[in-house]
């Protein structure tokens, strides 16, 4: 509806409101004239009566004209809205959106020089300015009920990554993406390449609230942090252990069904997935085994406390595939897997917001069962080759955050726990941390977190000294801009 139409409608409404009392008074006067006059009331002559009747007719005609004009304007407004809707069908600016966020800052890790694990950290005992994330979202909705969402992250990795250790391990080397720019106008121009990460790329059909379909590469719907993974959305800078150790697949390529419905003040929803499974080695499937997942959630955002509860499940087989040439004449190939196991993962999560306080909690448990002779080689530094055993692994975290009433500063504290051989250097890792977020505007914020990583061995396989030398302190700060 245009501003001109809105103005006309408002003027008509005001005029009708003004005229209605006048007509009512005239009608009351007319009704009173038909009643017997009081003894002391003055008589109304024929001329006065004729004048009143003429005024009543005049007012009735004016009201009818105004009502007709109001109907014509309403009709014009409907036509204008229809024309605007038709124009939107041909207007790509309303069907395609481009947005994202950037964060930059610094990292520092304090770790003992003798720590085997610490020497795998790129910036150990040195402060580095870093480009954290540069994420771009391409969001298209060309027709009703259809949507495509693509998220791309640009990084300067793998420049500077260690590719091989020196000494008895061989020749030390780092990955360098530096090269001469072949397209530059200068002969000696230099450039550095980097990875482009496809975070997700999927197409959604959203015909019904209770049944929607997603196909492509999507974030596994589990827990609190995985799907809403962007720096502007997350409270803490550091991801919880359940994501760091990839206890559940972080992404999957396949099909997802999801939907929700309301029951009173509660929104009840579900998600079901079928996919190629874990994609650490490949987005493709090595056989016809599939990964299956599900999630149920219940949200209540209408009371004094905003509550979100969820339960997630995933199961699938994980294997690698190696192809060897065993003979050239005749050409003979052998296809085999070096490791093969079944995993089952379940998790629970809860989010509660009360006033200025936010609470986040999550726990997950996974069971890994290797096939005979198909155990995975550990990557932890060791003088001899070690293999992972079938095991049960557990992760959990708790975060409490509170925004101060007088300044836009949010303080938080969190504790993260990982138990199981998945951390390799010990069987338990405890990571308490504190941090704060300062929101300058709706689009800009500053985030800082300091955490202590403590390694423990509850089974007594290693001495306390051997385990504790891998302890580390991490400082991370980011300036975030949403666009």
C-alpha positions in Angstrom: 0.0 0.0 0.0 1.4 3.4 -0.9 1.8 6.3 1.4 -0.7 8.3 -0.7 -3.3 5.7 -0.2 -2.7 5.4 3.5 -3.0 9.2 3.8 -6.4 9.2 1.9 -7.8 6.4 3.9 -6.7 8.1 7.2 -8.4 11.4 6.0 -11.6 9.6 5.1 -11.7 7.8 8.5 -11.2 11.1 10.3 -14.0 12.8 8.3 -16.4 10.0 8.9 -15.7 10.1 12.6 -16.4 13.8 12.6 -19.6 13.5 10.7 -21.1 10.6 12.6 -21.9 12.6 15.8 -23.6 15.4 13.6 -25.8 12.9 11.9 -26.7 11.3 15.3 -27.6 14.7 16.7 -29.8 15.4 13.7 -31.5 12.1 14.1 -32.0 12.7 17.8 -33.4 16.1 17.0 -35.8 14.6 14.5 -36.9 11.9 17.0 -37.4 14.6 19.6 -39.6 16.7 17.3 -42.0 13.8 17.0 -42.5 13.6 20.7 -45.0 15.8 22.6 -43.4 19.1 23.4 -43.0 20.3 27.0 -45.2 23.0 28.2 -42.4 25.5 28.4 -40.6 24.4 25.2 -40.6 26.9 22.3 -42.5 25.7 19.2 -40.5 24.9 16.0 -42.0 26.5 12.9 -42.4 24.9 9.5 -39.4 26.8 8.1 -37.1 25.4 10.8 -38.4 21.9 10.3 -37.8 22.2 6.6 -34.2 23.4 7.2 -33.5 20.5 9.5 -34.8 18.0 7.0 -32.6 19.6 4.3 -29.5 19.4 6.6 -30.3 15.7 7.3 -30.5 14.9 3.6 -27.4 16.9 2.9 -25.5 15.0 5.6 -26.8 11.6 4.4 -25.7 12.4 0.9 -22.2 13.4 2.1 -21.9 10.3 4.1 -22.9 8.1 1.2 -20.4 9.9 -1.0 -17.6 9.4 1.6 -18.4 5.7 1.9 -18.4 5.3 -1.9 -15.0 7.0 -2.0 -13.7 4.8 0.8 -14.7 1.7 -1.2 -13.0 3.0 -4.3 -9.8 3.7 -2.4 -9.8 0.2 -0.8 -10.3 -1.3 -4.3 -7.3 0.8 -5.6 -5.2 -0.4 -2.7 -5.9 -4.1 -3.5 -4.9 -3.5 -7.1 -1.7 -1.7 -6.0 -0.8 -4.6 -3.7 -1.5 -7.1 -6.5 0.7 -5.0 -8.8 3.5 -4.9 -6.2 3.3 -8.7 -5.7 3.5 -9.2 -9.4 6.5 -6.8 -9.5 8.3 -8.9 -6.8 8.1 -12.0 -9.0 10.4 -10.2 -11.4 12.5 -8.5 -8.8 15.6 -10.6 -7.9 16.6 -8.2 -5.2 13.7 -9.6 -3.1 14.6 -13.2 -3.9 18.3 -13.3 -3.5 20.2 -12.2 -0.4 23.9 -11.9 0.2 25.1 -11.5 3.8 27.8 -12.8 6.1 30.3 -11.9 8.8 34.0 -11.3 9.4 36.1 -11.8 12.5 39.7 -10.9 13.1 41.8 -10.9 16.2 44.7 -12.6 18.0 45.6 -16.0 19.5 48.2 -17.1 22.1 48.9 -20.5 23.5 51.1 -21.0 26.6 52.4 -24.5 26.7 55.6 -26.2 28.0 58.4 -26.5 25.5 58.8 -30.2 26.3 55.1 -30.9 25.6 54.7 -33.4 22.7 51.2 -32.2 22.0 52.2 -28.5 22.3 54.7 -28.7 19.5 51.8 -29.5 17.1 50.2 -26.1 17.9 51.1 -23.5 15.3 51.4 -20.5 17.5 52.7 -22.1 20.7 54.2 -19.4 23.1 53.8 -16.7 20.5 51.1 -14.1 20.0 49.7 -14.1 16.5 47.3 -11.8 14.8 44.8 -13.9 12.9 42.0 -13.8 10.3 39.4 -15.9 12.1 36.5 -16.3 9.7 35.2 -14.7 6.5 31.9 -16.4 5.9 29.6 -15.5 3.0 26.0 -16.6 2.7 24.2 -16.9 -0.7 20.5 -17.2 0.1 18.1 -17.6 -2.8 14.3 -18.1 -2.7 13.3 -17.8 -6.4 9.8 -19.4 -6.0 7.5 -20.0 -3.2 8.4 -22.9 -0.9 11.9 -23.4 -2.4 15.1 -22.1 -1.0 18.9 -22.6 -1.6 21.4 -21.7 1.1 25.2 -21.8 0.4 27.8 -20.8 3.0 31.3 -20.3 1.9 34.3 -19.6 4.2 37.5 -18.1 2.9 40.8 -18.9 4.7 44.5 -18.4 4.2 45.1 -22.1 5.2 47.1 -24.2 4.7 49.9 -21.6 4.5 52.3 -22.2 7.4 51.0 -25.7 8.4 53.6 -28.3 9.4 53.7 -31.0 6.7 56.5 -33.1 8.2 58.6 -33.3 11.3 62.4 -33.1 11.3 65.1 -35.3 13.0 64.5 -39.0 12.9 61.1 -38.3 11.4 62.7 -36.9 8.2 63.1 -33.4 6.8 61.1 -30.7 8.5 58.8 -28.8 6.2 56.0 -26.3 6.3 53.3 -25.8 3.7 53.8 -22.6 1.7 51.2 -21.3 -0.7 53.4 -18.4 -1.9 53.9 -18.1 -5.6 54.5 -15.6 -8.3 51.3 -14.0 -9.5 51.1 -14.9 -13.2 48.3 -12.4 -13.9 50.0 -9.4 -12.4 51.1 -6.3 -14.3 54.5 -6.5 -12.5 57.1 -9.2 -13.2 57.9 -9.9 -9.5 54.4 -9.7 -8.0 53.8 -12.3 -5.3 50.6 -13.9 -4.0 49.5 -16.3 -1.4 46.7 -18.8 -2.0 44.2 -20.3 0.5 41.4 -22.7 0.9 37.8 -22.0 0.1 35.7 -24.0 2.5 32.1 -25.0 1.5 30.5 -25.0 4.9 27.1 -26.1 3.6 25.2 -26.1 0.3 21.6 -27.4 0.3 18.2 -26.9 -1.3 15.1 -26.9 0.9 11.4 -27.5 0.1 9.3 -25.8 2.8 5.7 -26.6 1.7 4.4 -27.5 5.2 5.4 -26.6 8.7 5.2 -30.2 9.8 7.1 -31.6 6.7 10.1 -30.0 5.0 12.8 -31.5 2.9 16.5 -30.6 2.7 19.0 -32.1 0.2 22.7 -31.5 -0.2 25.5 -30.9 2.2 24.2 -29.7 5.6 25.3 -29.4 9.2 24.3 -32.4 11.3 21.4 -31.2 13.5 22.6 -32.0 17.0 23.2 -30.0 20.1 23.4 -26.3 20.5 26.6 -25.2 18.7 26.8 -27.1 15.5 24.1 -25.6 13.2 24.3 -22.1 14.7 28.1 -22.1 14.4 28.9 -18.5 13.4 31.0 -16.3 15.6 28.2 -13.6 15.9 25.8 -16.3 17.2 27.9 -18.3 19.6 28.4 -17.1 23.2 31.9 -18.5 23.6 34.7 -18.3 21.1 36.0 -21.8 21.7 33.9 -24.7 20.5 32.9 -27.4 23.0 34.7 -30.7 23.1 31.8 -32.6 21.4 32.6 -30.6 18.3 36.4 -30.4 18.6 36.7 -34.1 18.7 33.9 -34.6 16.1 32.1 -37.1 18.3 29.2 -36.7 15.9 29.7 -36.0 12.2 29.8 -32.2 11.8 28.4 -32.3 8.3 26.7 -34.8 6.1 25.8 -35.1 2.4 22.3 -36.6 2.0 18.7 -35.9 2.6 17.0 -34.4 5.7 13.3 -34.3 6.7 12.3 -31.8 9.4 9.2 -30.0 10.7 7.4 -28.7 13.7 4.0 -28.1 15.3 2.7 -26.2 18.3 1.1 -27.8 21.4 0.0 -24.9 23.6 3.1 -22.7 24.3 5.5 -25.4 23.2 6.9 -25.9 19.7 7.6 -29.6 19.1 9.9 -30.5 16.2 11.8 -33.4 14.6 14.6 -34.0 12.2 15.6 -37.3 10.4 18.7 -37.7 8.2 20.1 -40.3 5.8 23.5 -39.6 4.3 26.9 -40.9 3.1 28.0 -40.8 6.8 31.2 -39.2 8.0 33.1 -37.2 5.4 36.5 -36.9 7.0 38.0 -38.7 4.0 35.5 -38.1 1.3 32.0 -36.7 0.6 31.4 -39.9 -1.4 30.3 -43.2 0.1 32.8 -46.1 -0.2 30.0 -48.7 0.0 26.2 -48.9 0.4 26.2 -48.4 4.1 24.4 -45.2 5.1 24.5 -42.9 8.1 21.2 -42.4 9.9 20.4 -39.7 12.4 17.5 -38.1 14.2 16.7 -35.2 16.5 13.7 -34.2 18.6 13.4 -30.8 20.2 10.9 -28.8 22.3 11.0 -25.0 22.5 9.0 -22.7 24.8 9.7 -19.0 24.2 6.5 -17.5 25.6 7.0 -17.6 29.3 9.4 -15.7 31.6 12.1 -18.2 30.8 12.9 -19.3 27.2 13.5 -23.0 27.2 14.9 -25.2 24.5 15.4 -29.0 25.0 16.8 -31.5 22.5 17.9 -35.1 22.0 20.0 -36.3 19.1 21.0 -39.7 17.7 23.4 -40.9 15.0 24.7 -44.3 13.8 26.8 -45.3 10.8 29.8 -47.2 9.6 33.2 -45.5 9.2 35.9 -46.9 7.0 38.7 -45.9 4.6 39.4 -47.3 1.2 42.8 -48.0 -0.3 43.5 -49.2 -3.9 46.8 -50.9 -4.6 48.3 -52.0 -7.9 49.5 -55.5 -7.3 50.5 -56.4 -10.8 51.2 -54.6 -14.1 51.0 -57.6 -16.4 48.3 -58.2 -16.3 47.1 -55.1 -14.6 45.7 -56.2 -11.2 44.2 -53.9 -8.6 43.3 -54.6 -5.0 40.8 -52.7 -3.0 40.9 -52.8 0.8 40.1 -50.9 3.9 42.6 -50.3 6.7 40.0 -49.6 9.4 36.3 -50.3 9.7 34.0 -49.7 12.6 30.4 -49.0 13.7 29.6 -45.9 15.8 26.5 -45.1 17.8 26.1 -41.6 19.3 23.4 -40.1 21.5 23.2 -36.6 23.0 21.0 -34.4 25.2 21.1 -30.6 25.3 19.3 -27.7 27.1 19.2 -24.0 26.7 17.5 -21.7 29.3 17.3 -17.9 29.1 16.0 -16.0 32.1 16.2 -12.3 31.9 19.8 -11.3 31.3 21.1 -14.8 32.1 21.8 -17.6 29.6 22.5 -21.2 30.4 23.7 -23.8 28.0 24.4 -27.5 28.8 25.1 -30.6 26.6 26.2 -34.1 27.0 26.9 -36.9 24.5 28.0 -40.5 24.6 29.4 -42.6 21.8 30.2 -46.3 21.3 32.8 -47.3 18.8 33.2 -51.0 17.8 36.0 -52.0 15.4 35.9 -55.0 13.2 38.5 -57.6 13.9 41.8 -56.6 12.4 40.4 -53.2 11.3 41.5 -50.9 14.1 42.5 -47.3 13.4 46.1 -46.0 13.9 46.5 -43.3 16.5 48.0 -40.0 15.4 49.4 -39.0 18.8 53.2 -38.8 19.0 54.6 -42.2 20.1 57.9 -44.1 19.5 55.8 -47.1 18.4 52.7 -47.4 16.3 49.5 -47.6 18.4 46.0 -48.6 17.5 42.7 -47.3 18.8 40.6 -49.8 20.8 36.8 -50.2 20.8 35.6 -47.8 23.4 32.8 -45.7 24.9 33.5 -42.0 24.9 31.7 -39.1 26.8 31.7 -35.4 26.4 29.8 -32.7 28.4 29.9 -28.9 29.0 28.1 -26.3 31.0 28.1 -22.6 30.2 26.5 -19.7 32.2 26.5 -16.2 30.8 25.1 -12.9 32.2 24.7 -9.5 30.6 25.4 -6.5 32.9 22.4 -4.1 33.3 24.3 -0.9 32.8 26.6 -1.7 29.9 26.3 -4.0 26.9 28.8 -6.5 28.3 28.1 -10.2 28.7 30.3 -12.2 31.1 30.4 -16.0 31.0 32.1 -19.0 32.5 32.2 -22.5 31.0 33.6 -26.0 31.8 34.2 -28.7 29.2 34.8 -32.4 29.9 36.0 -35.1 27.5 36.4 -38.7 28.7 37.8 -41.5 26.6 40.7 -42.4 24.4 39.6 -40.0 21.7 41.9 -37.4 23.1 44.8 -39.9 22.8 47.4 -38.2 25.1 45.3 -39.1 28.2 41.8 -40.4 29.0 40.3 -37.2 30.5 40.5 -33.5 29.5 39.0 -30.8 31.6 38.8 -27.2 30.2 37.5 -24.4 32.4 37.4 -21.0 30.9 36.0 -17.4 31.3 35.3 -14.7 28.8 33.3 -11.6 27.9 31.5 -10.2 24.9 31.1 -6.4 24.3 28.4 -5.4 21.8 29.1 -2.0 20.3 26.3 -2.0 17.8 23.8 -4.6 16.4 26.5 -5.4 13.8 29.8 -5.2 15.7 31.1 -6.9 18.8 34.4 -7.8 20.6 34.8 -11.2 22.1 37.6 -12.6 24.4 38.0 -16.0 26.1 40.8 -17.5 28.3 40.8 -21.2 28.9 42.9 -23.7 30.7 43.3 -27.2 29.3 44.1 -29.8 31.9 44.9 -33.4 30.9 44.2 -36.2 33.5 44.7 -40.0 33.5 42.0 -41.6 35.7 43.2 -45.1 35.0 46.8 -44.5 36.1 48.4 -45.6 32.8 50.8 -42.6 32.9 52.4 -40.6 35.6 50.8 -37.2 36.6 53.9 -35.5 35.3 53.8 -37.1 31.9 50.2 -36.1 31.5 50.3 -32.6 32.9 53.2 -31.5 30.7 50.6 -31.2 27.9 48.5 -28.7 29.8 48.0 -25.4 28.0 46.5 -22.0 28.4 44.8 -20.4 25.4 43.8 -16.7 24.9 41.6 -15.8 21.9 40.1 -12.4 21.0 38.0 -11.5 18.0 36.5 -8.3 16.6 33.3 -9.4 14.7 31.4 -7.5 12.0 28.2 -8.7 10.5 27.1 -7.5 7.1 
